[in-house]
Amino acid sequence: MKVGFIGGGNMASAMIGGMIQKGVVSADDILVSVRTEKSVERLTNQFGVQATMDNEAVVAGSDLVFLAVKPNQIKNIINLVKNFISPEKIIVSILPGKSLQWLGTEIGKPTKLIRTMPNTPALVGEGMTGVCANDLVTEEELQLVLTLLKSFGRAEVVPEYLMDTVTGVSGSSPAYVFLFLEALADAAVAEGMPRKQAYEFAAQSVLGSAKMLLETGMHPGELKDMVCSPGGTTIEAVAVLEREKLRSAVIDATRACIRKSKGVD
């Protein structure tokens, strides 16, 4: 199977790296189109894939194509390559805010379409990707794409109406987590800890906490209570976070992100 990428930026590079590292696709079977000779050279040297500046050649030569460009570029690219999209090819979008119906209308003919929303932790093999497909995609084809996506993290099928929610809860949420991490480290620095060490302590704490939630299956509130001793330091900090409405701020921010993804003001 030949896997193509239209676009070779950070997200596409993370996906390519994961697929090659996990052995789900060989470098020889990956084709990537980019905009500059410099990017062609980078991808060829970094991954050993076939890189080009010819979008049409990638679509024509691939069985499965990832659309990994900016949303404002996609209309022009689809117009260039749609004549090379045949009924047996699978087109996988990582574009935020572009529905399966929108993609199908732009392509203008029956096409196997899968919509995904990965996130930047894919760069370190810990991504989270939401996935939905149109009716032309078989279960076997969907499982094939899930295997590719799981090479750089976790992937789950969701109904398309939840894809904007995926954007809020995982697609954009690394930024919220980084903001929290920066604030946590800032507090440690204010109390005398060196900046680099503060980031390490804060980041490992968040990483371990997330792993506890995923691996134990326990409710977050229960895990929180395990840390909060009666009259102790942790419950004192939690009381401040509750007073400052941390939960409400996170809920409001996430819902604002989802509304933006839906195109609702």
C-alpha positions as CSV (number, residue, x, y, z in Angstrom):
1,M,0.0,0.0,0.0
2,K,1.2,3.4,-0.9
3,V,0.5,6.2,1.6
4,G,0.6,9.8,0.4
5,F,0.7,13.1,2.3
6,I,-0.2,16.5,0.8
7,G,1.8,18.6,3.2
8,G,4.9,17.8,5.2
9,G,4.7,20.1,8.2
10,N,5.0,19.3,11.9
11,M,1.9,17.2,12.2
12,A,2.5,15.3,8.9
13,S,6.1,14.7,10.0
14,A,5.0,13.4,13.4
15,M,2.6,11.0,11.6
16,I,5.2,9.8,9.1
17,G,7.7,9.3,11.8
18,G,5.3,7.2,13.9
19,M,4.2,5.0,11.0
20,I,7.8,4.3,10.0
21,Q,9.0,3.7,13.6
22,K,6.1,1.3,14.4
23,G,6.6,-0.5,11.0
24,V,3.0,0.0,9.8
25,V,4.3,1.5,6.5
26,S,7.8,1.4,5.1
27,A,9.5,4.7,4.1
28,D,9.7,3.4,0.5
29,D,5.9,3.3,0.4
30,I,5.3,6.9,1.6
31,L,5.0,9.8,-0.9
32,V,4.9,13.4,0.4
33,S,4.3,16.7,-1.5
34,V,5.6,20.0,-0.1
35,R,6.0,23.5,-1.4
36,T,9.8,24.0,-1.4
37,E,13.0,22.2,-2.4
38,K,14.2,22.7,1.2
39,S,11.3,20.7,2.5
40,V,11.9,18.0,-0.1
41,E,15.4,17.7,1.1
42,R,14.5,17.7,4.8
43,L,11.9,14.9,4.5
44,T,14.1,12.8,2.3
45,N,17.0,13.0,4.7
46,Q,15.0,12.7,7.8
47,F,12.7,9.8,6.9
48,G,13.9,8.3,3.6
49,V,10.5,8.9,2.0
50,Q,9.8,10.0,-1.6
51,A,9.3,13.7,-1.4
52,T,8.2,16.0,-4.3
53,M,6.7,19.4,-5.1
54,D,4.0,17.7,-7.3
55,N,0.7,17.2,-5.5
56,E,-0.9,15.5,-8.5
57,A,1.9,12.9,-8.5
58,V,1.3,12.0,-4.9
59,V,-2.4,11.5,-5.3
60,A,-2.0,9.6,-8.5
61,G,0.6,7.3,-6.9
62,S,-1.0,6.6,-3.6
63,D,-3.8,4.3,-2.4
64,L,-4.4,6.4,0.7
65,V,-3.9,10.2,0.9
66,F,-3.6,12.4,4.0
67,L,-4.6,16.0,3.4
68,A,-2.3,17.7,5.9
69,V,-2.3,21.4,4.8
70,K,-3.7,24.6,6.2
71,P,-7.5,24.9,5.8
72,N,-7.1,28.0,3.7
73,Q,-5.1,26.1,1.1
74,I,-7.3,23.1,0.7
75,K,-9.8,24.4,-1.9
76,N,-7.0,25.1,-4.4
77,I,-5.3,21.8,-3.7
78,I,-8.5,19.8,-4.2
79,N,-9.1,21.6,-7.5
80,L,-5.6,20.6,-8.6
81,V,-5.8,16.9,-7.6
82,K,-9.5,15.9,-7.8
83,N,-9.1,14.4,-11.3
84,F,-6.6,12.0,-9.8
85,I,-8.9,10.8,-7.1
86,S,-10.4,7.5,-8.1
87,P,-13.2,5.5,-6.4
88,E,-10.8,3.0,-4.7
89,K,-8.6,5.7,-3.1
90,I,-9.1,6.7,0.6
91,I,-8.8,10.4,1.4
92,V,-8.0,11.2,5.0
93,S,-8.4,14.8,6.2
94,I,-6.7,16.3,9.3
95,L,-8.2,19.7,8.6
96,P,-10.1,21.3,11.4
97,G,-13.7,22.5,10.7
98,K,-14.0,20.8,7.3
99,S,-16.9,18.3,7.3
100,L,-17.1,15.1,5.3
101,Q,-20.0,16.7,3.3
102,W,-17.8,19.8,2.6
103,L,-14.9,17.6,1.4
104,G,-17.2,15.5,-0.8
105,T,-18.8,18.6,-2.4
106,E,-15.4,20.1,-3.2
107,I,-14.2,16.8,-4.7
108,G,-17.4,16.6,-6.7
109,K,-17.7,12.8,-7.0
110,P,-18.2,9.7,-4.7
111,T,-15.1,9.4,-2.6
112,K,-14.0,7.3,0.3
113,L,-13.5,10.0,3.0
114,I,-12.2,9.9,6.5
115,R,-12.1,13.0,8.8
116,T,-9.6,13.1,11.7
117,M,-8.5,15.5,14.4
118,P,-5.0,14.7,15.8
119,N,-3.0,16.8,18.2
120,T,0.5,17.9,18.7
121,P,1.6,15.3,21.2
122,A,1.8,13.1,18.2
123,L,5.2,14.6,17.8
124,V,6.3,12.4,20.8
125,G,4.2,9.4,20.0
126,E,1.4,10.3,22.4
127,G,-1.2,11.9,20.2
128,M,-5.0,11.6,20.5
129,T,-7.0,11.5,17.3
130,G,-10.7,11.6,16.7
131,V,-11.9,9.8,13.6
132,C,-15.1,9.6,11.5
133,A,-15.8,8.2,8.1
134,N,-18.4,8.5,5.3
135,D,-20.6,5.5,4.2
136,L,-18.3,4.6,1.3
137,V,-15.5,3.6,3.7
138,T,-15.6,-0.1,4.6
139,E,-15.0,-1.4,8.2
140,E,-11.8,-3.0,7.0
141,E,-10.6,0.3,5.5
142,L,-11.5,2.2,8.7
143,Q,-9.5,-0.3,10.8
144,L,-6.5,0.2,8.4
145,V,-6.6,3.9,9.0
146,L,-6.9,3.5,12.7
147,T,-3.8,1.3,12.7
148,L,-1.9,4.1,10.9
149,L,-3.2,6.7,13.4
150,K,-2.4,4.6,16.4
151,S,1.3,4.4,15.4
152,F,1.7,7.9,17.0
153,G,-0.7,7.7,19.9
154,R,-4.3,6.8,20.5
155,A,-7.2,7.0,18.1
156,E,-11.0,6.6,18.6
157,V,-14.0,6.6,16.3
158,V,-16.6,9.2,17.1
159,P,-19.8,10.4,15.3
160,E,-19.0,13.4,13.1
161,Y,-21.2,15.7,15.2
162,L,-18.6,15.3,18.0
163,M,-15.6,16.2,15.9
164,D,-15.8,19.9,16.9
165,T,-15.9,18.7,20.5
166,V,-12.8,16.6,19.8
167,T,-11.1,19.9,18.7
168,G,-11.9,21.4,22.1
169,V,-11.1,18.5,24.4
170,S,-7.9,17.1,22.7
171,G,-7.1,19.0,19.5
172,S,-6.5,22.4,21.1
173,S,-6.2,21.3,24.8
174,P,-2.4,20.8,24.8
175,A,-2.2,24.6,24.8
176,Y,-4.3,24.7,27.9
177,V,-2.1,22.1,29.6
178,F,1.1,24.0,28.6
179,L,-0.4,27.2,30.1
180,F,-1.1,25.3,33.3
181,L,2.4,23.8,33.3
182,E,4.0,27.2,32.8
183,A,2.0,28.7,35.7
184,L,2.9,25.8,37.9
185,A,6.6,26.2,37.1
186,D,6.3,30.0,37.6
187,A,5.1,29.4,41.1
188,A,8.1,27.1,41.8
189,V,10.5,29.6,40.3
190,A,9.0,32.3,42.6
191,E,9.8,30.1,45.5
192,G,13.4,29.7,44.4
193,M,13.5,26.6,42.1
194,P,15.6,26.9,38.9
195,R,13.4,27.3,35.8
196,K,14.6,24.1,34.0
197,Q,14.1,22.0,37.1
198,A,10.6,23.6,37.7
199,Y,9.5,22.6,34.2
200,E,10.8,19.0,34.8
201,F,8.9,18.6,38.1
202,A,5.7,20.1,36.7
203,A,5.7,18.2,33.4
204,Q,6.5,14.8,35.1
205,S,3.7,15.4,37.5
206,V,1.2,16.1,34.7
207,L,2.5,13.1,32.7
208,G,2.2,10.8,35.7
209,S,-1.3,12.0,36.6
210,A,-2.6,11.5,33.1
211,K,-1.1,8.0,33.1
212,M,-2.7,7.2,36.4
213,L,-6.1,8.2,35.0
214,L,-5.7,6.1,31.8
215,E,-4.3,3.0,33.4
216,T,-6.4,2.8,36.6
217,G,-9.7,3.8,35.0
218,M,-10.5,5.7,38.3
219,H,-12.6,8.8,38.4
220,P,-10.5,12.0,38.4
221,G,-12.2,13.1,41.6
222,E,-11.3,9.9,43.3
223,L,-7.6,10.3,42.2
224,K,-7.7,13.9,43.5
225,D,-9.0,12.8,46.9
226,M,-6.1,10.3,47.2
227,V,-3.7,13.3,47.3
228,C,-5.8,15.4,49.7
229,S,-5.0,14.6,53.3
230,P,-7.3,16.1,55.9
231,G,-6.1,19.5,56.9
232,G,-3.1,19.1,54.5
233,T,-1.2,21.1,52.0
234,T,-3.0,19.8,48.9
235,I,-6.5,20.5,50.0
236,E,-5.4,24.0,50.9
237,A,-4.2,24.5,47.3
238,V,-7.4,22.8,45.9
239,A,-9.5,25.2,47.9
240,V,-7.8,28.2,46.3
241,L,-8.3,26.7,42.8
242,E,-12.0,26.2,43.6
243,R,-12.3,29.8,44.9
244,E,-10.6,31.1,41.7
245,K,-13.0,29.0,39.6
246,L,-10.4,26.9,37.8
247,R,-13.1,24.4,36.7
248,S,-15.4,27.0,35.3
249,A,-12.6,28.7,33.4
250,V,-11.5,25.4,31.8
251,I,-15.1,24.5,30.9
252,D,-15.8,28.0,29.5
253,A,-12.5,28.0,27.5
254,T,-13.1,24.5,26.1
255,R,-16.7,25.4,25.0
256,A,-15.5,28.6,23.4
257,C,-13.0,26.6,21.4
258,I,-15.7,24.2,20.3
259,R,-18.0,27.0,19.3
260,K,-15.2,28.5,17.2
261,S,-14.7,25.2,15.5
262,K,-18.4,25.0,14.7
263,G,-18.3,28.5,13.3
264,V,-20.6,29.8,16.0
265,D,-19.9,33.3,17.4
